[in-house]
Amino acid sequence: MKYEEAFEKLNNIKDKLEDPEIALDEAIKLYSKSVEYTKICLDMLKETDGKILVIKNELDSLVEKPLDVEE
């Protein structure tokens, strides 16, 4: 599942939980599902953060050198 899918499902659950007419049993089931989708989103964000740090470290290791231009 992609991050966007899990996030959209979380938003849908939030909308359903905001309904004052929702039955308690249904609210508990939806809350349980929201915990699963939240974990998926957080895991993906942590993984992405690691990738960003690797890229940043690679960029930081580049050395700036003057360009040799013959006149």
PyMOL Python script that loads the backbone (N, CA, C, O; Angstrom):
from pymol import cmd

cmd.read_pdbstr("""\
ATOM      1  N   MET A   1       0.833  -1.172   0.000  1.00  0.00           N
ATOM      2  CA  MET A   1       0.000   0.000   0.000  1.00  0.00           C
ATOM      3  C   MET A   1       0.885   1.245   0.000  1.00  0.00           C
ATOM      4  O   MET A   1       1.886   1.303   0.714  1.00  0.00           O
ATOM      5  N   LYS A   2       0.520   2.209  -0.782  1.00  0.00           N
ATOM      6  CA  LYS A   2       1.256   3.464  -0.849  1.00  0.00           C
ATOM      7  C   LYS A   2       0.825   4.386   0.290  1.00  0.00           C
ATOM      8  O   LYS A   2      -0.255   4.243   0.862  1.00  0.00           O
ATOM      9  N   TYR A   3       1.698   5.326   0.594  1.00  0.00           N
ATOM     10  CA  TYR A   3       1.441   6.297   1.657  1.00  0.00           C
ATOM     11  C   TYR A   3       0.134   7.041   1.387  1.00  0.00           C
ATOM     12  O   TYR A   3      -0.695   7.202   2.283  1.00  0.00           O
ATOM     13  N   GLU A   4      -0.039   7.486   0.158  1.00  0.00           N
ATOM     14  CA  GLU A   4      -1.226   8.275  -0.186  1.00  0.00           C
ATOM     15  C   GLU A   4      -2.512   7.484   0.045  1.00  0.00           C
ATOM     16  O   GLU A   4      -3.515   8.041   0.490  1.00  0.00           O
ATOM     17  N   GLU A   5      -2.481   6.192  -0.257  1.00  0.00           N
ATOM     18  CA  GLU A   5      -3.662   5.347  -0.044  1.00  0.00           C
ATOM     19  C   GLU A   5      -3.983   5.238   1.446  1.00  0.00           C
ATOM     20  O   GLU A   5      -5.134   5.401   1.851  1.00  0.00           O
ATOM     21  N   ALA A   6      -2.968   4.963   2.253  1.00  0.00           N
ATOM     22  CA  ALA A   6      -3.177   4.822   3.688  1.00  0.00           C
ATOM     23  C   ALA A   6      -3.661   6.141   4.288  1.00  0.00           C
ATOM     24  O   ALA A   6      -4.541   6.152   5.148  1.00  0.00           O
ATOM     25  N   PHE A   7      -3.087   7.239   3.835  1.00  0.00           N
ATOM     26  CA  PHE A   7      -3.482   8.549   4.350  1.00  0.00           C
ATOM     27  C   PHE A   7      -4.928   8.868   3.975  1.00  0.00           C
ATOM     28  O   PHE A   7      -5.674   9.420   4.784  1.00  0.00           O
ATOM     29  N   GLU A   8      -5.319   8.523   2.758  1.00  0.00           N
ATOM     30  CA  GLU A   8      -6.701   8.751   2.321  1.00  0.00           C
ATOM     31  C   GLU A   8      -7.669   7.908   3.156  1.00  0.00           C
ATOM     32  O   GLU A   8      -8.733   8.389   3.548  1.00  0.00           O
ATOM     33  N   LYS A   9      -7.303   6.660   3.425  1.00  0.00           N
ATOM     34  CA  LYS A   9      -8.142   5.801   4.257  1.00  0.00           C
ATOM     35  C   LYS A   9      -8.277   6.388   5.662  1.00  0.00           C
ATOM     36  O   LYS A   9      -9.354   6.343   6.257  1.00  0.00           O
ATOM     37  N   LEU A  10      -7.185   6.936   6.189  1.00  0.00           N
ATOM     38  CA  LEU A  10      -7.254   7.594   7.494  1.00  0.00           C
ATOM     39  C   LEU A  10      -8.228   8.773   7.475  1.00  0.00           C
ATOM     40  O   LEU A  10      -9.007   8.956   8.410  1.00  0.00           O
ATOM     41  N   ASN A  11      -8.181   9.558   6.420  1.00  0.00           N
ATOM     42  CA  ASN A  11      -9.100  10.696   6.309  1.00  0.00           C
ATOM     43  C   ASN A  11     -10.541  10.238   6.218  1.00  0.00           C
ATOM     44  O   ASN A  11     -11.427  10.855   6.809  1.00  0.00           O
ATOM     45  N   ASN A  12     -10.786   9.158   5.483  1.00  0.00           N
ATOM     46  CA  ASN A  12     -12.142   8.626   5.379  1.00  0.00           C
ATOM     47  C   ASN A  12     -12.645   8.142   6.739  1.00  0.00           C
ATOM     48  O   ASN A  12     -13.797   8.372   7.106  1.00  0.00           O
ATOM     49  N   ILE A  13     -11.771   7.473   7.472  1.00  0.00           N
ATOM     50  CA  ILE A  13     -12.136   7.008   8.809  1.00  0.00           C
ATOM     51  C   ILE A  13     -12.440   8.187   9.719  1.00  0.00           C
ATOM     52  O   ILE A  13     -13.410   8.161  10.477  1.00  0.00           O
ATOM     53  N   LYS A  14     -11.608   9.223   9.643  1.00  0.00           N
ATOM     54  CA  LYS A  14     -11.826  10.420  10.460  1.00  0.00           C
ATOM     55  C   LYS A  14     -13.204  11.008  10.185  1.00  0.00           C
ATOM     56  O   LYS A  14     -13.930  11.373  11.109  1.00  0.00           O
ATOM     57  N   ASP A  15     -13.557  11.095   8.901  1.00  0.00           N
ATOM     58  CA  ASP A  15     -14.864  11.641   8.538  1.00  0.00           C
ATOM     59  C   ASP A  15     -15.996  10.801   9.119  1.00  0.00           C
ATOM     60  O   ASP A  15     -16.983  11.343   9.618  1.00  0.00           O
ATOM     61  N   LYS A  16     -15.856   9.494   9.056  1.00  0.00           N
ATOM     62  CA  LYS A  16     -16.895   8.601   9.589  1.00  0.00           C
ATOM     63  C   LYS A  16     -16.988   8.714  11.108  1.00  0.00           C
ATOM     64  O   LYS A  16     -18.085   8.696  11.666  1.00  0.00           O
ATOM     65  N   LEU A  17     -15.834   8.832  11.783  1.00  0.00           N
ATOM     66  CA  LEU A  17     -15.841   8.936  13.238  1.00  0.00           C
ATOM     67  C   LEU A  17     -16.436  10.255  13.726  1.00  0.00           C
ATOM     68  O   LEU A  17     -16.896  10.342  14.864  1.00  0.00           O
ATOM     69  N   GLU A  18     -16.429  11.265  12.889  1.00  0.00           N
ATOM     70  CA  GLU A  18     -17.002  12.557  13.263  1.00  0.00           C
ATOM     71  C   GLU A  18     -18.522  12.563  13.194  1.00  0.00           C
ATOM     72  O   GLU A  18     -19.159  13.502  13.672  1.00  0.00           O
ATOM     73  N   ASP A  19     -19.105  11.535  12.607  1.00  0.00           N
ATOM     74  CA  ASP A  19     -20.557  11.429  12.505  1.00  0.00           C
ATOM     75  C   ASP A  19     -21.140  11.122  13.887  1.00  0.00           C
ATOM     76  O   ASP A  19     -20.825  10.085  14.469  1.00  0.00           O
ATOM     77  N   PRO A  20     -21.985  12.011  14.418  1.00  0.00           N
ATOM     78  CA  PRO A  20     -22.539  11.780  15.754  1.00  0.00           C
ATOM     79  C   PRO A  20     -23.475  10.568  15.824  1.00  0.00           C
ATOM     80  O   PRO A  20     -23.789  10.097  16.917  1.00  0.00           O
ATOM     81  N   GLU A  21     -23.911  10.072  14.698  1.00  0.00           N
ATOM     82  CA  GLU A  21     -24.837   8.942  14.657  1.00  0.00           C
ATOM     83  C   GLU A  21     -24.124   7.583  14.602  1.00  0.00           C
ATOM     84  O   GLU A  21     -24.793   6.550  14.566  1.00  0.00           O
ATOM     85  N   ILE A  22     -22.812   7.561  14.595  1.00  0.00           N
ATOM     86  CA  ILE A  22     -22.071   6.312  14.456  1.00  0.00           C
ATOM     87  C   ILE A  22     -22.265   5.436  15.702  1.00  0.00           C
ATOM     88  O   ILE A  22     -22.239   5.916  16.835  1.00  0.00           O
ATOM     89  N   ALA A  23     -22.457   4.150  15.451  1.00  0.00           N
ATOM     90  CA  ALA A  23     -22.614   3.199  16.553  1.00  0.00           C
ATOM     91  C   ALA A  23     -21.256   2.964  17.220  1.00  0.00           C
ATOM     92  O   ALA A  23     -20.214   3.040  16.570  1.00  0.00           O
ATOM     93  N   LEU A  24     -21.281   2.684  18.494  1.00  0.00           N
ATOM     94  CA  LEU A  24     -20.054   2.485  19.247  1.00  0.00           C
ATOM     95  C   LEU A  24     -19.226   1.333  18.677  1.00  0.00           C
ATOM     96  O   LEU A  24     -18.009   1.460  18.543  1.00  0.00           O
ATOM     97  N   ASP A  25     -19.865   0.216  18.342  1.00  0.00           N
ATOM     98  CA  ASP A  25     -19.138  -0.929  17.776  1.00  0.00           C
ATOM     99  C   ASP A  25     -18.416  -0.552  16.489  1.00  0.00           C
ATOM    100  O   ASP A  25     -17.265  -0.933  16.275  1.00  0.00           O
ATOM    101  N   GLU A  26     -19.103   0.199  15.639  1.00  0.00           N
ATOM    102  CA  GLU A  26     -18.501   0.640  14.373  1.00  0.00           C
ATOM    103  C   GLU A  26     -17.344   1.602  14.635  1.00  0.00           C
ATOM    104  O   GLU A  26     -16.311   1.529  13.970  1.00  0.00           O
ATOM    105  N   ALA A  27     -17.514   2.495  15.594  1.00  0.00           N
ATOM    106  CA  ALA A  27     -16.459   3.456  15.926  1.00  0.00           C
ATOM    107  C   ALA A  27     -15.212   2.728  16.426  1.00  0.00           C
ATOM    108  O   ALA A  27     -14.093   3.113  16.086  1.00  0.00           O
ATOM    109  N   ILE A  28     -15.393   1.694  17.220  1.00  0.00           N
ATOM    110  CA  ILE A  28     -14.253   0.934  17.735  1.00  0.00           C
ATOM    111  C   ILE A  28     -13.526   0.223  16.594  1.00  0.00           C
ATOM    112  O   ILE A  28     -12.295   0.207  16.556  1.00  0.00           O
ATOM    113  N   LYS A  29     -14.285  -0.366  15.662  1.00  0.00           N
ATOM    114  CA  LYS A  29     -13.670  -1.035  14.507  1.00  0.00           C
ATOM    115  C   LYS A  29     -12.888  -0.035  13.653  1.00  0.00           C
ATOM    116  O   LYS A  29     -11.766  -0.306  13.226  1.00  0.00           O
ATOM    117  N   LEU A  30     -13.499   1.115  13.415  1.00  0.00           N
ATOM    118  CA  LEU A  30     -12.835   2.138  12.612  1.00  0.00           C
ATOM    119  C   LEU A  30     -11.577   2.664  13.307  1.00  0.00           C
ATOM    120  O   LEU A  30     -10.551   2.885  12.665  1.00  0.00           O
ATOM    121  N   TYR A  31     -11.667   2.859  14.607  1.00  0.00           N
ATOM    122  CA  TYR A  31     -10.497   3.329  15.354  1.00  0.00           C
ATOM    123  C   TYR A  31      -9.362   2.320  15.246  1.00  0.00           C
ATOM    124  O   TYR A  31      -8.205   2.696  15.055  1.00  0.00           O
ATOM    125  N   SER A  32      -9.690   1.050  15.367  1.00  0.00           N
ATOM    126  CA  SER A  32      -8.680  -0.007  15.258  1.00  0.00           C
ATOM    127  C   SER A  32      -8.009   0.025  13.885  1.00  0.00           C
ATOM    128  O   SER A  32      -6.790  -0.109  13.780  1.00  0.00           O
ATOM    129  N   LYS A  33      -8.807   0.203  12.844  1.00  0.00           N
ATOM    130  CA  LYS A  33      -8.253   0.297  11.482  1.00  0.00           C
ATOM    131  C   LYS A  33      -7.380   1.542  11.352  1.00  0.00           C
ATOM    132  O   LYS A  33      -6.343   1.509  10.689  1.00  0.00           O
ATOM    133  N   SER A  34      -7.794   2.630  11.977  1.00  0.00           N
ATOM    134  CA  SER A  34      -7.015   3.867  11.871  1.00  0.00           C
ATOM    135  C   SER A  34      -5.630   3.694  12.491  1.00  0.00           C
ATOM    136  O   SER A  34      -4.659   4.282  12.015  1.00  0.00           O
ATOM    137  N   VAL A  35      -5.536   2.894  13.543  1.00  0.00           N
ATOM    138  CA  VAL A  35      -4.237   2.626  14.158  1.00  0.00           C
ATOM    139  C   VAL A  35      -3.337   1.894  13.167  1.00  0.00           C
ATOM    140  O   VAL A  35      -2.150   2.201  13.060  1.00  0.00           O
ATOM    141  N   GLU A  36      -3.897   0.929  12.447  1.00  0.00           N
ATOM    142  CA  GLU A  36      -3.126   0.185  11.436  1.00  0.00           C
ATOM    143  C   GLU A  36      -2.619   1.124  10.338  1.00  0.00           C
ATOM    144  O   GLU A  36      -1.447   1.076   9.966  1.00  0.00           O
ATOM    145  N   TYR A  37      -3.510   1.979   9.825  1.00  0.00           N
ATOM    146  CA  TYR A  37      -3.115   2.893   8.752  1.00  0.00           C
ATOM    147  C   TYR A  37      -2.116   3.937   9.241  1.00  0.00           C
ATOM    148  O   TYR A  37      -1.229   4.350   8.494  1.00  0.00           O
ATOM    149  N   THR A  38      -2.260   4.361  10.485  1.00  0.00           N
ATOM    150  CA  THR A  38      -1.307   5.312  11.056  1.00  0.00           C
ATOM    151  C   THR A  38       0.079   4.688  11.126  1.00  0.00           C
ATOM    152  O   THR A  38       1.072   5.339  10.802  1.00  0.00           O
ATOM    153  N   LYS A  39       0.149   3.442  11.544  1.00  0.00           N
ATOM    154  CA  LYS A  39       1.431   2.744  11.615  1.00  0.00           C
ATOM    155  C   LYS A  39       2.062   2.631  10.229  1.00  0.00           C
ATOM    156  O   LYS A  39       3.266   2.834  10.076  1.00  0.00           O
ATOM    157  N   ILE A  40       1.257   2.309   9.223  1.00  0.00           N
ATOM    158  CA  ILE A  40       1.767   2.227   7.852  1.00  0.00           C
ATOM    159  C   ILE A  40       2.361   3.574   7.437  1.00  0.00           C
ATOM    160  O   ILE A  40       3.469   3.628   6.903  1.00  0.00           O
ATOM    161  N   CYS A  41       1.627   4.655   7.681  1.00  0.00           N
ATOM    162  CA  CYS A  41       2.108   5.990   7.300  1.00  0.00           C
ATOM    163  C   CYS A  41       3.399   6.348   8.038  1.00  0.00           C
ATOM    164  O   CYS A  41       4.344   6.847   7.428  1.00  0.00           O
ATOM    165  N   LEU A  42       3.439   6.097   9.333  1.00  0.00           N
ATOM    166  CA  LEU A  42       4.632   6.427  10.104  1.00  0.00           C
ATOM    167  C   LEU A  42       5.842   5.612   9.658  1.00  0.00           C
ATOM    168  O   LEU A  42       6.949   6.142   9.569  1.00  0.00           O
ATOM    169  N   ASP A  43       5.636   4.326   9.378  1.00  0.00           N
ATOM    170  CA  ASP A  43       6.740   3.493   8.893  1.00  0.00           C
ATOM    171  C   ASP A  43       7.276   4.010   7.566  1.00  0.00           C
ATOM    172  O   ASP A  43       8.487   4.048   7.348  1.00  0.00           O
ATOM    173  N   MET A  44       6.365   4.408   6.681  1.00  0.00           N
ATOM    174  CA  MET A  44       6.801   4.932   5.380  1.00  0.00           C
ATOM    175  C   MET A  44       7.535   6.251   5.533  1.00  0.00           C
ATOM    176  O   MET A  44       8.515   6.497   4.831  1.00  0.00           O
ATOM    177  N   LEU A  45       7.076   7.103   6.440  1.00  0.00           N
ATOM    178  CA  LEU A  45       7.761   8.379   6.667  1.00  0.00           C
ATOM    179  C   LEU A  45       9.153   8.159   7.242  1.00  0.00           C
ATOM    180  O   LEU A  45      10.102   8.841   6.857  1.00  0.00           O
ATOM    181  N   LYS A  46       9.276   7.207   8.164  1.00  0.00           N
ATOM    182  CA  LYS A  46      10.601   6.908   8.725  1.00  0.00           C
ATOM    183  C   LYS A  46      11.537   6.396   7.644  1.00  0.00           C
ATOM    184  O   LYS A  46      12.708   6.772   7.602  1.00  0.00           O
ATOM    185  N   GLU A  47      11.020   5.533   6.766  1.00  0.00           N
ATOM    186  CA  GLU A  47      11.838   4.993   5.677  1.00  0.00           C
ATOM    187  C   GLU A  47      12.273   6.107   4.732  1.00  0.00           C
ATOM    188  O   GLU A  47      13.423   6.145   4.296  1.00  0.00           O
ATOM    189  N   THR A  48      11.365   6.999   4.424  1.00  0.00           N
ATOM    190  CA  THR A  48      11.671   8.120   3.529  1.00  0.00           C
ATOM    191  C   THR A  48      12.711   9.036   4.157  1.00  0.00           C
ATOM    192  O   THR A  48      13.621   9.506   3.474  1.00  0.00           O
ATOM    193  N   ASP A  49      12.581   9.290   5.445  1.00  0.00           N
ATOM    194  CA  ASP A  49      13.539  10.143   6.140  1.00  0.00           C
ATOM    195  C   ASP A  49      14.943   9.556   6.034  1.00  0.00           C
ATOM    196  O   ASP A  49      15.912  10.291   5.841  1.00  0.00           O
ATOM    197  N   GLY A  50      15.056   8.244   6.158  1.00  0.00           N
ATOM    198  CA  GLY A  50      16.359   7.591   6.017  1.00  0.00           C
ATOM    199  C   GLY A  50      16.942   7.792   4.634  1.00  0.00           C
ATOM    200  O   GLY A  50      18.144   8.017   4.488  1.00  0.00           O
ATOM    201  N   LYS A  51      16.096   7.711   3.617  1.00  0.00           N
ATOM    202  CA  LYS A  51      16.567   7.917   2.243  1.00  0.00           C
ATOM    203  C   LYS A  51      17.038   9.351   2.041  1.00  0.00           C
ATOM    204  O   LYS A  51      18.036   9.599   1.364  1.00  0.00           O
ATOM    205  N   ILE A  52      16.311  10.289   2.635  1.00  0.00           N
ATOM    206  CA  ILE A  52      16.686  11.690   2.497  1.00  0.00           C
ATOM    207  C   ILE A  52      18.039  11.937   3.168  1.00  0.00           C
ATOM    208  O   ILE A  52      18.865  12.684   2.645  1.00  0.00           O
ATOM    209  N   LEU A  53      18.264  11.310   4.326  1.00  0.00           N
ATOM    210  CA  LEU A  53      19.546  11.493   5.007  1.00  0.00           C
ATOM    211  C   LEU A  53      20.695  10.929   4.186  1.00  0.00           C
ATOM    212  O   LEU A  53      21.773  11.523   4.147  1.00  0.00           O
ATOM    213  N   VAL A  54      20.485   9.793   3.530  1.00  0.00           N
ATOM    214  CA  VAL A  54      21.533   9.205   2.684  1.00  0.00           C
ATOM    215  C   VAL A  54      21.860  10.147   1.538  1.00  0.00           C
ATOM    216  O   VAL A  54      23.032  10.385   1.246  1.00  0.00           O
ATOM    217  N   ILE A  55      20.849  10.678   0.895  1.00  0.00           N
ATOM    218  CA  ILE A  55      21.065  11.600  -0.225  1.00  0.00           C
ATOM    219  C   ILE A  55      21.782  12.856   0.266  1.00  0.00           C
ATOM    220  O   ILE A  55      22.713  13.339  -0.378  1.00  0.00           O
ATOM    221  N   LYS A  56      21.338  13.385   1.419  1.00  0.00           N
ATOM    222  CA  LYS A  56      21.970  14.584   1.965  1.00  0.00           C
ATOM    223  C   LYS A  56      23.440  14.323   2.276  1.00  0.00           C
ATOM    224  O   LYS A  56      24.294  15.161   1.984  1.00  0.00           O
ATOM    225  N   ASN A  57      23.739  13.177   2.862  1.00  0.00           N
ATOM    226  CA  ASN A  57      25.134  12.850   3.179  1.00  0.00           C
ATOM    227  C   ASN A  57      25.975  12.743   1.911  1.00  0.00           C
ATOM    228  O   ASN A  57      27.129  13.173   1.885  1.00  0.00           O
ATOM    229  N   GLU A  58      25.399  12.176   0.876  1.00  0.00           N
ATOM    230  CA  GLU A  58      26.131  12.077  -0.391  1.00  0.00           C
ATOM    231  C   GLU A  58      26.397  13.466  -0.962  1.00  0.00           C
ATOM    232  O   GLU A  58      27.486  13.734  -1.469  1.00  0.00           O
ATOM    233  N   LEU A  59      25.407  14.346  -0.880  1.00  0.00           N
ATOM    234  CA  LEU A  59      25.589  15.707  -1.382  1.00  0.00           C
ATOM    235  C   LEU A  59      26.610  16.464  -0.545  1.00  0.00           C
ATOM    236  O   LEU A  59      27.413  17.226  -1.084  1.00  0.00           O
ATOM    237  N   ASP A  60      26.586  16.260   0.763  1.00  0.00           N
ATOM    238  CA  ASP A  60      27.543  16.935   1.642  1.00  0.00           C
ATOM    239  C   ASP A  60      28.977  16.503   1.362  1.00  0.00           C
ATOM    240  O   ASP A  60      29.917  17.258   1.614  1.00  0.00           O
ATOM    241  N   SER A  61      29.145  15.298   0.845  1.00  0.00           N
ATOM    242  CA  SER A  61      30.500  14.792   0.611  1.00  0.00           C
ATOM    243  C   SER A  61      31.087  15.308  -0.711  1.00  0.00           C
ATOM    244  O   SER A  61      32.270  15.101  -0.985  1.00  0.00           O
ATOM    245  N   LEU A  62      30.278  15.968  -1.518  1.00  0.00           N
ATOM    246  CA  LEU A  62      30.798  16.535  -2.758  1.00  0.00           C
ATOM    247  C   LEU A  62      31.736  17.691  -2.430  1.00  0.00           C
ATOM    248  O   LEU A  62      31.490  18.465  -1.506  1.00  0.00           O
ATOM    249  N   VAL A  63      32.773  17.790  -3.173  1.00  0.00           N
ATOM    250  CA  VAL A  63      33.765  18.830  -2.929  1.00  0.00           C
ATOM    251  C   VAL A  63      33.621  19.900  -4.001  1.00  0.00           C
ATOM    252  O   VAL A  63      33.515  19.606  -5.191  1.00  0.00           O
ATOM    253  N   GLU A  64      33.621  21.126  -3.556  1.00  0.00           N
ATOM    254  CA  GLU A  64      33.540  22.222  -4.487  1.00  0.00           C
ATOM    255  C   GLU A  64      34.931  22.530  -5.000  1.00  0.00           C
ATOM    256  O   GLU A  64      35.863  22.751  -4.226  1.00  0.00           O
ATOM    257  N   LYS A  65      35.060  22.543  -6.340  1.00  0.00           N
ATOM    258  CA  LYS A  65      36.356  22.859  -6.949  1.00  0.00           C
ATOM    259  C   LYS A  65      36.153  23.963  -7.972  1.00  0.00           C
ATOM    260  O   LYS A  65      35.112  24.032  -8.626  1.00  0.00           O
ATOM    261  N   PRO A  66      37.139  24.813  -8.104  1.00  0.00           N
ATOM    262  CA  PRO A  66      37.022  25.871  -9.119  1.00  0.00           C
ATOM    263  C   PRO A  66      37.054  25.253 -10.518  1.00  0.00           C
ATOM    264  O   PRO A  66      37.733  24.256 -10.766  1.00  0.00           O
ATOM    265  N   LEU A  67      36.325  25.855 -11.388  1.00  0.00           N
ATOM    266  CA  LEU A  67      36.262  25.403 -12.771  1.00  0.00           C
ATOM    267  C   LEU A  67      37.478  25.928 -13.522  1.00  0.00           C
ATOM    268  O   LEU A  67      37.738  27.131 -13.515  1.00  0.00           O
ATOM    269  N   ASP A  68      38.225  25.035 -14.172  1.00  0.00           N
ATOM    270  CA  ASP A  68      39.382  25.433 -14.982  1.00  0.00           C
ATOM    271  C   ASP A  68      38.875  25.829 -16.369  1.00  0.00           C
ATOM    272  O   ASP A  68      38.423  24.989 -17.147  1.00  0.00           O
ATOM    273  N   VAL A  69      38.961  27.100 -16.652  1.00  0.00           N
ATOM    274  CA  VAL A  69      38.525  27.595 -17.954  1.00  0.00           C
ATOM    275  C   VAL A  69      39.731  28.260 -18.621  1.00  0.00           C
ATOM    276  O   VAL A  69      40.333  29.189 -18.082  1.00  0.00           O
ATOM    277  N   GLU A  70      40.056  27.760 -19.796  1.00  0.00           N
ATOM    278  CA  GLU A  70      41.163  28.358 -20.530  1.00  0.00           C
ATOM    279  C   GLU A  70      40.670  29.612 -21.224  1.00  0.00           C
ATOM    280  O   GLU A  70      39.589  29.624 -21.814  1.00  0.00           O
ATOM    281  N   GLU A  71      41.460  30.652 -21.152  1.00  0.00           N
ATOM    282  CA  GLU A  71      41.075  31.913 -21.803  1.00  0.00           C
ATOM    283  C   GLU A  71      41.646  31.979 -23.197  1.00  0.00           C
ATOM    284  O   GLU A  71      41.432  32.963 -23.906  1.00  0.00           O
TER     285      GLU A  71
END
""", "prot")
cmd.dss("prot")
cmd.show_as("cartoon", "prot")
cmd.util.cbc("prot")
cmd.orient("prot")
